[in-house]
Amino acid sequence: MRAFIVKRYGKKEKLHLTELPNPDVKENDVLVQIHSAGVNLLDSLIKNGDFKLFLHYKPPFVNGHDVAGVVTKIGSKVSKFKVGDEVYSRVGDYRTGTFAEYISIDEADLALKPKNLTMDEASSIPLVGLTAWQALVEIGHVKKGQKVFIQAGSGGVGVFAIQLAKHLGAYVATTTSTMNVDWVKKLGADLVIDYKNQDFETKLKDYNLVIHSNHDTKILEKSLRVLKPGGQLISLVGPPTIEFASQIGLPWYLKLVTGLLSAGVKKKAKKLNVRFLFLFMKAEGSQLGEITSLIEAGVIIPMVDKVFSFEQTNEALAYVETGRTKGKVVIKIK
């Protein structure tokens, strides 16, 4: 099969197209012929080596986390899927490899593709959908009437999270650039702040939950201050916490590192009587199945910005790195 691999870590490194044997299929695995692969900033960060302290992939390895395709083979203990099923997934950590023609996926990380979506649309969903679900439902326990601030409303996670938060009954505020204000309002946001001309801290007060996705430490501190006492900020960009280190089974010395990295923001949060949490989303097929139901019911509508050919994988990654996408970027493989 053809696949794009990371030969070595580095921000200036490109992915390399190469020929590899088809992946092995273990007893709990499903072999999927990939039709489309979603592109995420995580793919770029993994390539750059930004996560190698916590998630160390030994080069060369195939990059990519989001996939939609057709089952071509199943392992001896697989019970939920059969050959011919149309499926999608955010593959598990250390199982990257969606920038290829085939991938072997643990059935626990897989779900049936929404019937009303194309392969391209379906591949745009898993990582951002699971991130939003785990932030708003699993951790945030968002209830009707609560106030939720979702940063970067026109980005991949933002687009999905706004729709999900509105479905849960929340009042939703978000930020975006001037040109996307009207577009984000149509997604359902109640209050849209043009970050180029407005300061969200002057507009927001007493929020129950903030979904934080900006690397600027000043933005993080402002975000804590818009919460009501007892509120929580769930960060998608860090700093990572001891709880995260324990969750993914890191050794004690890395737990110590994460504790030091997050000590400052946790102290600020405690002073304000709010909680700071770091979310590094996990693959979860059952949650993806819940998302499938919402999509088929018309609650969530995917927003695909651009579709690139398989040969343009590096260009797709570069486009995502600009931070100017409007929805998701997809690579059409089959």
C-alpha positions as CSV (number, residue, x, y, z in Angstrom):
1,M,0.0,0.0,0.0
2,R,1.0,3.7,-0.4
3,A,1.4,5.7,2.8
4,F,2.8,9.0,4.0
5,I,5.4,8.5,6.7
6,V,7.3,10.6,9.2
7,K,11.0,9.8,8.7
8,R,12.2,12.1,11.4
9,Y,10.8,14.6,13.8
10,G,11.0,18.3,12.9
11,K,8.9,21.4,12.0
12,K,10.6,21.7,8.6
13,E,10.2,18.0,7.8
14,K,7.8,16.8,5.2
15,L,5.8,13.6,5.1
16,H,7.3,11.1,2.6
17,L,5.2,9.0,0.3
18,T,6.4,5.4,0.3
19,E,5.3,1.8,-0.3
20,L,4.6,-0.4,2.7
21,P,3.0,-3.8,3.3
22,N,-0.6,-3.9,4.4
23,P,-1.0,-3.7,8.2
24,D,-1.3,-6.9,10.3
25,V,-4.7,-7.7,11.6
26,K,-4.8,-8.9,15.3
27,E,-7.6,-10.8,16.8
28,N,-9.5,-7.6,18.0
29,D,-8.6,-5.6,14.9
30,V,-10.5,-4.5,11.8
31,L,-8.7,-3.8,8.5
32,V,-10.1,-0.8,6.8
33,Q,-9.6,0.4,3.2
34,I,-9.3,4.1,3.7
35,H,-11.5,6.3,1.5
36,S,-10.9,9.6,3.3
37,A,-8.7,10.9,6.1
38,G,-9.4,14.0,8.3
39,V,-6.4,16.3,8.9
40,N,-5.9,17.7,12.4
41,L,-3.4,20.1,14.0
42,L,-2.5,17.1,16.2
43,D,-1.0,15.4,13.1
44,S,1.3,18.3,12.6
45,L,2.3,18.5,16.3
46,I,3.1,14.7,16.3
47,K,5.3,15.2,13.2
48,N,7.0,18.2,14.7
49,G,7.9,16.2,17.8
50,D,5.9,18.5,20.1
51,F,4.3,15.5,21.9
52,K,7.3,13.1,21.9
53,L,7.8,13.6,25.6
54,F,4.4,12.1,26.3
55,L,3.6,10.1,23.1
56,H,6.9,8.9,21.5
57,Y,6.4,7.3,18.1
58,K,9.6,5.8,16.8
59,P,10.2,7.1,13.2
60,P,9.5,6.0,10.6
61,F,5.8,5.8,11.2
62,V,2.6,6.6,9.2
63,N,0.9,9.8,10.3
64,G,-2.8,10.6,10.6
65,H,-5.6,10.0,13.2
66,D,-9.1,10.4,11.5
67,V,-10.4,7.9,9.0
68,A,-13.5,6.8,7.0
69,G,-13.6,3.7,4.9
70,V,-14.8,0.1,4.3
71,V,-14.0,-3.0,6.3
72,T,-12.0,-5.5,4.2
73,K,-11.0,-8.0,6.9
74,I,-11.7,-8.7,10.6
75,G,-9.8,-10.4,13.4
76,S,-10.9,-13.7,14.9
77,K,-12.5,-12.1,18.0
78,V,-14.2,-9.1,16.3
79,S,-18.0,-9.2,16.9
80,K,-19.3,-5.7,16.1
81,F,-18.3,-5.3,12.5
82,K,-18.3,-7.4,9.3
83,V,-16.6,-7.1,5.9
84,G,-18.2,-4.4,3.8
85,D,-19.3,-2.2,6.7
86,E,-18.7,1.5,6.1
87,V,-17.0,2.8,9.3
88,Y,-15.1,5.7,10.8
89,S,-12.7,6.3,13.7
90,R,-10.3,8.4,15.5
91,V,-7.7,5.7,15.9
92,G,-6.1,5.0,19.3
93,D,-2.8,6.5,20.4
94,Y,0.2,4.6,19.0
95,R,-2.1,3.4,16.2
96,T,-1.7,6.4,13.9
97,G,-1.7,5.7,10.2
98,T,-4.7,7.1,8.4
99,F,-2.5,8.9,5.7
100,A,-2.4,5.5,3.9
101,E,-4.5,3.2,1.8
102,Y,-5.2,0.7,4.6
103,I,-5.2,0.7,8.4
104,S,-5.8,-1.8,11.1
105,I,-8.0,-0.5,13.9
106,D,-9.1,-1.9,17.3
107,E,-12.8,-2.5,17.0
108,A,-13.3,-0.7,20.3
109,D,-12.2,2.5,18.6
110,L,-14.5,2.1,15.6
111,A,-18.1,3.0,14.8
112,L,-20.4,2.7,11.8
113,K,-20.3,5.7,9.5
114,P,-23.4,8.0,9.6
115,K,-25.6,6.9,6.7
116,N,-26.3,10.5,5.7
117,L,-22.7,11.5,5.3
118,T,-20.2,11.0,2.5
119,M,-16.8,9.5,3.3
120,D,-15.2,12.9,3.1
121,E,-17.7,14.3,5.6
122,A,-17.4,11.4,7.9
123,S,-13.6,11.5,8.1
124,S,-13.9,15.1,9.3
125,I,-15.8,14.2,12.4
126,P,-14.0,11.7,14.8
127,L,-11.3,13.7,16.5
128,V,-13.2,17.0,16.8
129,G,-16.4,15.2,17.6
130,L,-14.9,13.1,20.4
131,T,-13.1,16.2,21.8
132,A,-16.3,18.1,22.0
133,W,-18.2,15.2,23.4
134,Q,-15.6,14.5,26.1
135,A,-15.4,18.2,27.1
136,L,-19.1,19.0,27.1
137,V,-20.7,15.7,28.1
138,E,-18.2,13.4,29.8
139,I,-16.3,16.0,31.8
140,G,-18.4,19.2,31.6
141,H,-21.8,17.6,32.2
142,V,-23.4,20.6,30.4
143,K,-27.0,21.1,31.3
144,K,-29.8,23.2,29.9
145,G,-29.5,26.9,30.7
146,Q,-25.8,26.8,31.5
147,K,-23.4,29.3,29.9
148,V,-20.5,27.9,27.8
149,F,-17.7,29.8,26.1
150,I,-16.1,27.9,23.2
151,Q,-13.0,29.6,21.8
152,A,-12.2,29.6,18.0
153,G,-15.8,28.9,16.8
154,S,-14.8,28.5,13.2
155,G,-12.2,25.9,13.8
156,G,-12.8,22.1,13.6
157,V,-13.6,21.6,17.3
158,G,-15.4,24.9,17.6
159,V,-17.8,24.1,14.8
160,F,-18.8,20.8,16.3
161,A,-18.8,22.0,19.9
162,I,-21.1,24.9,19.2
163,Q,-23.7,22.6,17.7
164,L,-23.4,20.0,20.5
165,A,-23.6,22.6,23.3
166,K,-26.7,24.1,21.7
167,H,-28.2,20.6,21.5
168,L,-27.5,20.2,25.3
169,G,-29.4,23.4,25.9
170,A,-26.6,25.8,26.7
171,Y,-26.2,29.5,26.0
172,V,-23.1,29.6,23.8
173,A,-20.5,32.3,23.3
174,T,-17.6,32.0,21.0
175,T,-14.8,33.9,19.3
176,T,-13.9,34.2,15.6
177,S,-12.4,36.6,13.1
178,T,-14.4,39.4,11.5
179,M,-15.1,37.6,8.2
180,N,-16.6,34.5,10.0
181,V,-18.9,36.2,12.5
182,D,-22.1,35.7,10.5
183,W,-21.1,32.1,9.5
184,V,-20.5,31.1,13.2
185,K,-23.9,32.7,14.2
186,K,-25.6,30.4,11.7
187,L,-24.1,27.4,13.6
188,G,-26.2,28.4,16.6
189,A,-23.9,30.6,18.7
190,D,-25.8,33.0,20.9
191,L,-23.0,35.5,21.3
192,V,-20.1,35.9,18.7
193,I,-17.1,38.0,19.6
194,D,-14.9,39.3,16.9
195,Y,-11.5,38.8,18.6
196,K,-9.8,41.2,16.2
197,N,-11.9,44.1,17.5
198,Q,-13.3,43.0,20.8
199,D,-12.0,41.8,24.2
200,F,-14.0,38.7,25.3
201,E,-13.3,39.4,28.9
202,T,-15.4,42.6,28.8
203,K,-18.3,40.8,27.2
204,L,-18.5,37.5,29.3
205,K,-19.2,36.9,32.9
206,D,-20.3,34.1,35.2
207,Y,-19.8,31.2,32.7
208,N,-20.1,27.6,33.8
209,L,-17.6,26.2,31.3
210,V,-14.8,27.4,29.0
211,I,-13.4,25.3,26.2
212,H,-10.0,26.8,25.9
213,S,-7.9,26.4,22.7
214,N,-5.4,29.3,22.6
215,H,-1.7,29.0,23.4
216,D,-1.4,32.6,24.7
217,T,-1.0,32.5,28.5
218,K,-2.8,35.9,28.8
219,I,-5.9,34.4,27.0
220,L,-5.8,31.5,29.5
221,E,-5.8,33.9,32.5
222,K,-8.6,35.9,31.0
223,S,-10.6,32.8,30.3
224,L,-10.4,31.8,34.0
225,R,-11.7,35.1,35.0
226,V,-15.0,34.8,33.0
227,L,-16.0,31.7,34.9
228,K,-18.4,31.8,37.8
229,P,-17.2,30.4,41.2
230,G,-17.3,26.6,40.8
231,G,-17.0,26.8,37.0
232,Q,-14.4,24.9,35.0
233,L,-12.0,25.5,32.2
234,I,-11.1,22.6,30.0
235,S,-8.0,23.3,28.0
236,L,-7.2,21.5,24.7
237,V,-3.8,23.0,24.5
238,G,-2.3,22.8,28.0
239,P,-0.4,23.0,30.1
240,P,-0.8,19.3,30.8
241,T,-1.6,18.2,34.3
242,I,-0.7,15.4,36.7
243,E,-4.2,13.9,36.2
244,F,-3.5,13.7,32.4
245,A,-0.1,12.0,33.1
246,S,-1.8,9.4,35.3
247,Q,-4.5,8.8,32.8
248,I,-2.1,7.8,30.0
249,G,0.2,5.9,32.4
250,L,3.3,8.2,32.3
251,P,6.2,7.4,34.7
252,W,6.6,9.3,38.0
253,Y,9.2,11.8,36.6
254,L,6.9,12.9,33.8
255,K,4.1,13.2,36.3
256,L,6.4,15.6,38.2
257,V,7.1,17.5,35.0
258,T,3.4,17.9,34.2
259,G,2.8,19.0,37.8
260,L,5.4,21.7,37.5
261,L,4.1,22.9,34.1
262,S,0.5,23.3,35.3
263,A,1.2,24.5,38.9
264,G,0.9,28.2,38.0
265,V,-2.4,28.0,36.2
266,K,-3.9,25.7,38.9
267,K,-2.9,28.2,41.6
268,K,-4.7,31.0,39.7
269,A,-7.7,28.8,39.2
270,K,-7.9,27.9,42.9
271,K,-7.7,31.5,43.9
272,L,-10.7,32.2,41.7
273,N,-12.5,29.2,43.0
274,V,-12.7,27.5,39.6
275,R,-11.2,24.3,38.1
276,F,-8.5,23.9,35.4
277,L,-8.4,20.7,33.5
278,F,-6.4,19.5,30.5
279,L,-8.1,17.3,27.9
280,F,-6.2,15.1,25.6
281,M,-9.0,13.3,23.9
282,K,-9.1,9.5,23.8
283,A,-10.4,7.2,21.0
284,E,-13.8,5.8,22.0
285,G,-16.0,3.9,19.5
286,S,-19.0,3.9,21.8
287,Q,-19.0,7.7,22.1
288,L,-18.5,7.9,18.4
289,G,-21.7,5.8,18.0
290,E,-23.6,8.4,20.1
291,I,-22.3,11.1,17.8
292,T,-23.4,9.0,14.8
293,S,-27.0,9.1,16.2
294,L,-26.9,12.9,16.5
295,I,-25.6,13.3,13.0
296,E,-28.2,11.0,11.5
297,A,-30.9,13.0,13.4
298,G,-29.6,16.2,11.8
299,V,-28.4,17.7,15.2
300,I,-24.8,18.0,14.0
301,I,-23.9,19.0,10.5
302,P,-20.2,18.6,9.5
303,M,-18.4,21.5,7.9
304,V,-15.7,20.6,5.4
305,D,-13.4,23.5,4.3
306,K,-11.2,21.8,1.7
307,V,-10.7,18.4,0.2
308,F,-7.1,17.5,-1.0
309,S,-6.0,14.6,-3.1
310,F,-3.8,11.9,-1.5
311,E,-0.8,13.2,-3.3
312,Q,-1.4,16.6,-1.7
313,T,-1.2,15.4,1.9
314,N,1.7,17.7,2.7
315,E,-0.2,20.7,1.3
316,A,-3.3,19.7,3.4
317,L,-1.1,19.6,6.6
318,A,0.4,23.0,5.7
319,Y,-3.1,24.5,5.2
320,V,-4.2,23.3,8.6
321,E,-1.0,24.7,10.2
322,T,-2.1,28.2,9.0
323,G,-4.9,28.2,11.6
324,R,-7.2,29.8,9.1
325,T,-9.4,26.8,8.3
326,K,-13.2,27.2,8.3
327,G,-14.3,23.8,9.5
328,K,-12.3,20.7,8.7
329,V,-9.7,19.7,6.1
330,V,-9.9,16.2,4.4
331,I,-7.7,14.1,2.2
332,K,-9.5,11.9,-0.4
333,I,-7.5,8.7,-0.6
334,K,-9.8,6.3,-2.6
